[in-house]
Amino acid sequence: MLESDHQMADLKVLSGNGPRAAVRELCEQFARATGTAVDLRFEVNPDVVKKGQAGEAFDVAVGNPSTIEQLIASGHVVADSYADIGTAGLAVGVRAGAKKPDLSSVDGFKRALVAAKAVAFPAHGASGLYFVGLVDRMGIKGEMQGKLKPMAAEDCVEVVARGEADFVVVVATRMVGVPGIEVAGPIPEALQTKIGFAAGLSAATQQPDTAKALIRFMTAPEATATLRANGVEPAH
């Protein structure tokens, strides 16, 4: 599978960053099984919407449910092609070998946040927006002034691996396969949310049958093991 050579690709997939590891592996499996090359591009969900609506060519879009719904509403994704892939919760990641914060209770999590020098999160991702609201909800917004480190989605985990933040709060799937990162655990259940992942067919695709086959492949029962191995709880 190629992620850079747009000329050779048979199918173009525009995907949000959240389910990156799972989407990459499923697209590689699809390519091996069918001989169809897949050009896979990752963006933050708002940019998936912007690029899709601006007319950038794609065959399949993957993102949170709102991303696919917005592309359906603007006529860029076929309405009845919407397919749920799965969900994942938020988790905390630390640099490999670093002390892991107490995530066993809401109070423990709050103490860990306040004690940190810098906490990274994706500035424009669904999990990052939820986390900012959570800080407010926990009543520690004032104490976290200057400690919150909003990052580009493609660097929010890597910044912790480099030691530039104590930990990251992000959808668990984003940390899969990132060198130098350990998942400390999920955020406390009382604060947890589930981020959904879905796929949709481009209204302008020139290869609807192949694109539909990829969506079926990503949502089939046979994809369960791959999804779970990459932090996604399958929808079906």
C-alpha positions in Angstrom: 0.0 0.0 0.0 1.2 3.5 -0.8 0.7 6.5 1.3 2.5 9.0 -0.8 2.4 8.1 -4.5 -1.0 9.4 -5.6 -0.4 8.5 -9.2 -0.3 4.7 -8.7 -3.2 4.4 -6.3 -6.4 2.7 -7.4 -8.4 3.9 -4.4 -8.1 7.1 -2.4 -9.0 7.0 1.3 -9.3 10.2 3.3 -9.2 9.4 7.0 -9.3 11.1 10.4 -6.3 10.4 12.7 -8.2 8.6 15.5 -8.3 5.1 14.0 -5.0 5.5 12.1 -3.4 2.1 13.0 -6.6 0.1 12.4 -7.4 1.8 9.1 -3.9 1.5 7.9 -3.8 -2.2 8.7 -7.2 -2.9 7.2 -6.3 -1.1 4.0 -3.1 -3.1 3.7 -5.1 -6.3 4.2 -7.6 -5.2 1.5 -4.8 -4.4 -0.9 -3.2 -7.8 -0.4 -6.5 -9.6 -0.8 -7.7 -7.7 -3.9 -4.6 -6.4 -5.6 -6.1 -2.9 -5.3 -3.6 -0.3 -4.3 -4.8 2.1 -1.6 -3.6 5.7 -1.2 -4.3 6.5 2.4 -4.2 10.1 3.7 -4.7 11.1 7.3 -6.0 14.5 8.5 -7.8 15.9 11.6 -11.5 15.3 11.2 -12.3 19.0 10.4 -9.8 18.9 7.6 -11.3 15.7 6.2 -14.6 17.6 6.0 -12.9 20.7 4.5 -11.0 18.8 1.9 -13.9 16.6 0.9 -16.2 19.6 0.6 -13.6 21.6 -1.4 -13.6 18.9 -4.0 -10.4 16.9 -3.2 -10.7 13.5 -4.8 -11.4 10.6 -2.6 -13.2 7.3 -2.9 -13.8 6.5 0.8 -13.9 8.8 3.8 -13.3 7.6 7.3 -13.8 9.8 10.4 -16.0 10.3 13.5 -19.8 10.1 12.8 -20.1 13.9 12.6 -17.4 14.0 9.8 -19.3 11.5 7.6 -22.6 13.2 8.4 -21.3 16.6 7.4 -20.0 15.2 4.1 -23.4 13.5 3.5 -25.2 16.8 4.2 -23.1 18.6 1.7 -23.6 15.9 -0.9 -20.0 14.7 -1.0 -20.7 11.3 0.6 -23.6 9.0 -0.5 -26.2 9.0 2.3 -27.0 5.3 2.4 -23.3 4.4 2.4 -22.8 5.4 6.0 -21.2 2.5 7.9 -20.2 2.4 11.6 -16.7 0.9 12.1 -16.4 1.0 15.9 -15.6 3.0 18.9 -12.7 3.8 21.3 -12.5 5.6 24.6 -10.0 8.2 25.9 -6.8 7.1 27.5 -3.6 8.6 28.9 -0.2 7.9 27.4 3.2 8.5 29.0 6.8 8.3 27.8 8.0 4.7 27.8 9.5 4.0 31.3 8.0 7.1 32.9 5.9 6.9 36.1 2.2 6.3 35.2 -0.4 8.6 36.7 -3.2 7.3 39.0 -6.2 6.8 36.8 -8.1 4.6 39.3 -10.4 7.4 40.4 -11.6 10.9 39.3 -9.7 12.5 42.2 -6.5 10.6 41.3 -6.8 11.8 37.7 -7.4 15.4 38.8 -4.3 15.3 41.1 -2.2 13.9 38.2 -3.3 16.6 35.8 -2.7 19.4 38.3 0.8 18.0 39.2 1.9 17.7 35.6 4.0 20.4 34.0 2.5 19.9 30.5 -0.4 17.8 29.3 -0.8 17.3 25.5 -4.0 16.8 23.7 -5.1 17.1 20.0 -6.2 20.7 19.6 -8.8 20.1 16.9 -9.7 16.4 17.4 -12.9 15.1 18.9 -11.1 13.6 21.9 -9.2 16.9 22.5 -12.3 19.0 22.5 -13.9 16.6 24.9 -10.9 16.7 27.2 -10.9 20.5 27.3 -14.5 20.4 28.4 -13.6 17.7 31.0 -11.0 20.0 32.6 -13.7 22.6 33.0 -16.2 20.0 34.3 -13.7 18.8 36.9 -13.2 22.3 38.2 -9.5 22.6 37.5 -9.5 24.9 34.5 -7.7 27.6 36.5 -5.1 25.3 37.9 -4.4 23.9 34.4 -3.7 27.4 32.9 -0.3 27.2 31.1 -0.1 23.4 31.5 -2.5 22.4 28.7 -0.5 21.8 25.5 -2.8 21.8 22.5 -1.0 20.0 19.6 -1.5 19.2 16.0 -3.2 15.7 15.9 -0.2 14.2 14.1 2.2 15.3 16.9 0.1 15.1 20.1 1.4 11.7 21.1 4.9 12.0 19.7 5.5 15.2 21.8 5.2 13.0 24.9 7.6 10.4 23.4 10.1 13.2 23.0 9.7 14.2 26.6 8.1 17.6 25.9 4.9 16.8 27.8 4.3 14.6 30.9 1.4 12.8 29.2 -1.2 13.0 26.6 -5.0 12.5 26.8 -6.3 11.3 23.5 -8.5 8.6 22.0 -6.7 5.3 22.8 -6.4 4.2 19.2 -4.1 7.2 18.4 -1.3 5.7 20.6 -1.2 2.3 19.0 2.2 1.6 17.4 3.8 5.0 18.3 7.4 4.3 19.4 8.4 5.5 22.9 4.9 5.7 24.3 3.1 3.5 26.9 -0.6 3.6 27.5 -1.1 4.3 31.2 -4.7 3.3 31.0 -8.1 4.6 30.2 -9.4 7.8 31.9 -11.7 7.0 34.9 -15.0 5.5 33.8 -17.1 8.3 35.3 -15.4 10.7 32.9 -15.2 8.4 29.9 -16.7 9.0 26.5 -16.7 6.9 23.3 -15.4 8.3 20.1 -17.0 6.7 17.1 -15.4 5.9 13.7 -17.4 5.5 10.5 -16.9 5.3 6.8 -18.8 6.6 3.8 -18.6 6.4 0.0 -17.7 9.4 -2.1 -20.5 10.7 -4.3 -17.9 11.4 -7.0 -16.0 8.1 -6.9 -15.3 6.5 -10.3 -14.9 3.1 -8.6 -18.1 2.7 -6.5 -17.9 -1.2 -6.5 -14.3 -1.3 -5.3 -14.9 1.5 -2.8 -18.0 -0.2 -1.4 -16.0 -3.5 -1.1 -13.4 -1.6 1.0 -16.1 -0.3 3.3 -17.6 -3.8 3.7 -14.1 -5.1 4.4 -13.5 -2.6 7.2 -16.9 -3.3 8.8 -17.2 -7.1 8.3 -17.1 -9.5 11.3 -13.7 -10.7 9.9 -12.3 -7.3 10.7 -13.0 -7.7 14.4 -9.6 -9.1 15.4 -7.7 -6.4 13.5 -9.9 -3.6 15.0 -9.5 -4.9 18.6 -5.8 -5.4 18.2 -5.6 -1.7 17.2 -7.8 -0.4 20.1 -11.2 -0.2 18.3 -14.2 -1.9 19.7 -16.1 -3.1 16.6 -19.6 -1.7 16.0 -20.9 -5.1 14.8 
